[in-house]
Amino acid sequence: MSRWADLPKELLEMISKRLDFRVDVLRFRSVCNSWRCSVSPPSFDHEIPPLFLKLPDPISADAVLMQTAICRMEYPCNYPNSSCSLSKSSLVKVGESKHGKLQLCHPLLNQETKNSFISFNFLDLKFVKLSEACLLKWPSGISIFGINKVVKFPLSESCKNNCELGILAIYHEGKLGYWKHGDKEWTLLDDRNFEYDDIIVYKGQFYVVDRWGTVSWIDSSLKVIQYSPPLYGCGGQKNLVESCGDLYVVDRYLDGERRTWRDYEDVMGGNDNSLRLSKLMRKPGPMAVDFRVYKLDEEWGTWVDIKSLDDRIFILGIDCSFSVSCRNLNGGKGNCIYFLYDSLRVGNGMGGGAVHVFRFEDRSIDNLAEIPGFSEIFWPANVGSST
């Protein structure tokens, strides 16, 4: 650490100016005393204007782009709301309110935690950023129905403002689209495949997976290029997760049929659009009954069926999926997948889904509230574990 502590103040200032997310500045200052003294703390006094996007048809919404970071929050064992005296770290989603305060949310449910705006002593806390997430919401705070996943797609490395912002989105249960500020319509990136399930930023590139498990990457010209052979997994919903530098496909088996893009075409094609859309929003989604995980062997171009995640935990969120080692967290066990039981409804602002856990060792699925200790990986532990 001594070498890093002796870095010139001018260099530390240059580094700090490249940190856009203010919690990153707080993390930067918490490294050591010399770093803390060389960089001023971020101001939380001024109001942050929300990032409004006026999206055209077929979404047609005045949306707010919510940007957050998934962090492992490390704290002393005697810290408030800490229920474990041995391990000292939990998962939390960190954002900023319009008043510049840090906003803590549940990593899966996006619910604000109690005491979300509490004044922390950041000298006692360390935030380790695991991933970033974006979510489109109405100004009221409710998620926009029909948007399955969204990621920022900057037009240049120096993209710093709204006028240069572009987004990639999976909408209407499978269409892959692109929109940038000022566009009067979405650009459909693939007019032959309306069955996309997930997007991820992996090693600086944008990757998508469809319902057959075919992974493709999106180049800078927005061309969709096949990256892997089809998985032909029999599950009904696919997620992409990066773990230890490798890319995985999680295949979720469902107990019924899920919505498709055709359901939205039917809604838009009638005269009573509002009534049809309301019925579609209230339609319960199918439940997960099993999971399988695959890793691509890039050398041989084949899929490897993963039988165990070892000490890793996969967390499948609406706006972000990621992995973490259980050794760094309070409670819980490795070789598990945390997910929302009715994710298709929760993701569209409908509520009604509790966090559940799939355990590879016996292929069981349980409500988080029924597994003592497993909820300790989140901060605070009592959020998101209800039925």
N, C-alpha and C positions, 0 to 999 in steps of 0.2 A: 504493500500500500504506500510505502514511503515515496517511491518514484512518482506515483500518481498524485500524491499530496504536494509534490514540488513542482507541478506544472505551472507555467507562467500565468499570471492573472489574466493577461490579454487573451491567451488561448482559451482559458475557461470561459471568458465572456463571449468569445466567438462561438463556442459550443453551445452555451446557454441560449443564444439568440436563435438557434436552429431548433429549439424545442417549442413546438406549437401548443402542446397540451400542457396546461399549467401544473397539473399534478406531476408531470415529468420534471418541471423546474424544482418542485418540492423534493422529488426523489434525488435529483442532481445535488441539491444543497445538503441532503442528508448523508452523503458519502463520507465526508470528513470535515473537520473544522475549517481547513484552508479553503475547501470548495464552498462551504457555507459563507465564509467571509468575503469571497471574491465575487459572489453573485447576489444581487438584491432579491428578496422574496417577491413572488408575483403579486400584483395588486388584485384584491378581491372586492374593491370598493365600487368599481364602475359596472354598470349594467351591460350585459352582453346581448346584442341584438340576435334574435333567433335567425337561423338560416332558412329562409322561406324559398320554396320552389313551386312555381306555378306549372303544374304538370298538365299536359294536354290529354285528350282522349287517347286510349280507352280508360285511363285512370281518372283524368279530369278532376284534379284536386289542388287546392292551395295547401301544400304540404310543408311540414317542418322537418328538416333532416336532423335527427338526434344522433350525435356522435359520442360514443363512450369508449372506455377502455376496461377490459377485464383484467383485474389485478389480484395478485396474491398479497394480502395485507398482513405484514408481520408486526407484532406488537408484544409488549412485555406480558408475562403470564398473569400479572395482577391488574391488567388493564380492564376498564369497564366493559361489560358485556362479554368478557372472556370467561368461558365456562370450563376451560381445561388448563391445568397447571403444568402440563408437560410440554405439549407442542404449542407453538405460538404463531400460527398463521392460518388465515381463512381466505376464501374467495369472495370478492365483492366487485360489483360493476360501478365504475366511477365516471360521473359526468359532471357538468356544471349547470347550475340553474341560471336563469336570465339575470339574476342579481350577482352572479359571479361566485356564489358559494359552491363548495364541493357537494355533489349530490350522490349519495350512495344508494345503489339499487341491488336487488337480488339478481344474480347472474342469469337465471333462467326466466323468471317471471317478470322481470323489469319493474317490479313493485319497489317503490321507495321504502327503504328500511326505516324503522322508528328511529328518531333522532338523526334523520338523514342530514340535517344541517348543523349537527353538533360541531362545536369548535374544538377540533383535535389539537393536541400538542404534537406537531409533526416531527419534533425532535425524538419522540418516542416511537414513531411509526416509520415503516419502510414499505413502499409500494413497488412490487415487481410486476411490470406489465407483461401479461401473457398473450393478449390478443386485442384487436380493436373491433368495434361493431358499429353498424349504422342501422337506423330504423326510421321509416317514414311515418309520421303521425299527423293527424289533424291538429290545428292550433289548440284544440281543447285537450290534447294529450292522448286521444284514443288512436290506436294503430289503424292505418288505412286498409280497409277490406280489399282483398284482391292482390295485394303485394306480398309475395312469398319471401323474397330476399332482395337486399339491395347492398351494393358496395360502391364506394367512390371510384371514379375512373378519371383522374386528372388528365388534362390535355397536354400538360408539360410538367417537368420536374419542379418548376417554380410556381406551380398552381397554388395561389395563396388566397384567392378571393372567389366570391360567388360567381362572378362573370366568367370565370374560367372552369367552373365545376361541371363535370359530367358524372352520370351515374349509370351503372349496369344494374338491371333488375330482372328478376323472374316474377312475372305477374300472371294472373288468371290461371294459376296451377300449371305452368309449363312453358309459357312464351318467354323468350329471351330478348330483352329490349335494351336500347341505349337512348339516353336523353341528355342533352347538355343545355345549359342556361341559354334561353333565347329560342330554342327549337319550338316550332309550332306543332310538331308531332313526334311520336316515338319512332326510332329506327329499329325495325325488326331484324335481328341479326341472323336468324335462321328461319326461313319461311317454309322449311320442309319438316322441321321437328318442333312440335309444341309440347314436348314431354320432359323439359328440363326440371331438375329438382333442387339443385344447390349450386352456389358460387363460393369460391374461396380464393384468397390471395396467398399463393404458395411460392416462396422464393422469389418474390417480386413480380410474379406473373399471375394472370387471372385464369382460373380453371373452373369448368362447369361439369356437372354430371347429369345424365338423363336417367329415366326410370329403368333403362336396361343396363345401367352401370357403365356406359361408355363415357370416359373422361375426355374432354377437349380443352384446349387452351385458346385464349382470345389474344391475338397479337395487337400491336399498337394501331393497326389499320382497321381494327374491329372484325377481322376475319376469324371465324370459328374453325379451328384445325384439330382434327382427331388426334388424341394423344395416346389412348389406350385401346385395346380390343374391348368389345362388349363383355360385360360380366355375366349377363344373362341370369342374374340373381332373381329368385322367385319372389322377393319381398316387394312391397308396394310403395316404398319411399326410400330414397337414397340420400345420405349426407356425406360430405367431404370433411375429413379431419386430418390435420397435420400433427404428427407425434414423433418426437425425437428426430426430426428432419425428414421423415418419410410421409408419403401421402396415402391415406386410407379411405376406403369406401365403407360406410356403415349401411347395411341393408336391413331395413325395418319391415318386419312382417306384420300385416294388419288383419283385423278380423272382419273386414268388409271393404267395399269399394270407396275410394276417396273421390273428391271432386276432380273434374278435368276441365280443360279449356272449353270443351263443348257446353258445359253448364253455363258458362258466362256468355257464350254465343247465343244460347237459348234465351237468356235474360235480356240481352241487348236487342234481340230480334222482335220482341213483343211490344204492345202498346202500353201495358201496365208494368213498365220497367221497375218502378219503385217497389211495388208489391212483390214481384218476382225476386228482386235482389234481397228484400227483407227475408223472404222464405229461405233463400240460399244461405244467408248469413246465419240463420237460426238452425240450419241443418247440422246435427252433430257429426263430427268427424269419426272415422273408425279408430279403434284402439290398437295399440301395439301388443303383440302376443309373443314375439320372438325377435332376436337380432342375430345377424351374422356380420363378421368384419373381414375385409379383404385388403391385402396390400399388393401393389403391382410390383412384380419382379421386372424392372426395366431392362435388365440384360437379356432376358429370355422372352419378354413380352407376354408373360402369363400372370394370372391372378393366383395369389397364395391365400388359402383359407386360414385365417388366424384363429387358433384355438384358445389363446389366452392373451390378455393384455398385461400380464405380470403385475407390476406395481402401478400401472397407469390407470387413470380414470378418464373416460371420454365423457364430455358434457355437450349435449346436443341442444343448442338454443335456437330461438326463432331468428335472431339476428346474427348469431355467431356460434360456431362449434369449435371446440378446442380440447386439448388434453393436458393433464397435469399429473405429476407423481404424487401418490398418497403419502409418501414419506415427508413431504413438505407441508402437510396439512393437518389440522385438528381432526380427530375422529376419522370415520369412514375406512374403507378398505379399497385396495386396488382391484384390478380385474373386473371393473364395473362400468356400466353406462348409466349416466343420469339423464333423464329426458322428461318432457311434458307428456302426460298420458293422452291428452286430446290436443295435440300441438296445432292442428289445423284451425281450431276455433280460437285458441289463446293467441295465436299469431295474428289474428285479424281483430284483436281487441274485444273478443267476445267473453273472455274469462272462462271460468269453470273447469280449469285443468290443474291438477296437482302434480307436483314433482314425483316421479317414480324412479326406481332403480332396478336395472337388469344386472343379475350376477351370473358371470360366465360359469362359475364352479358348479352350479346346479340348474342354470338356465331359468331361474325364478325371476318374477317381476313383482315388486312390492311397493306400496305407497311409502314415501319417505317417512311419513309420520309413524309408520308401524315398525321401523327399523331403528331402535335406539342407537344413538351415536353417529349414524351416517349423516345426519343433517349438520353435524359440527363442521363440515368443510365450508359451509357458508357463514357469512357474518351479517346480522346475528342469526343464530341457528334456528330460531323459532319462526322465521319467515319462509313461506312457500312450502311447508310440509303438511298443510291441511288437506282434507278430502274435498 
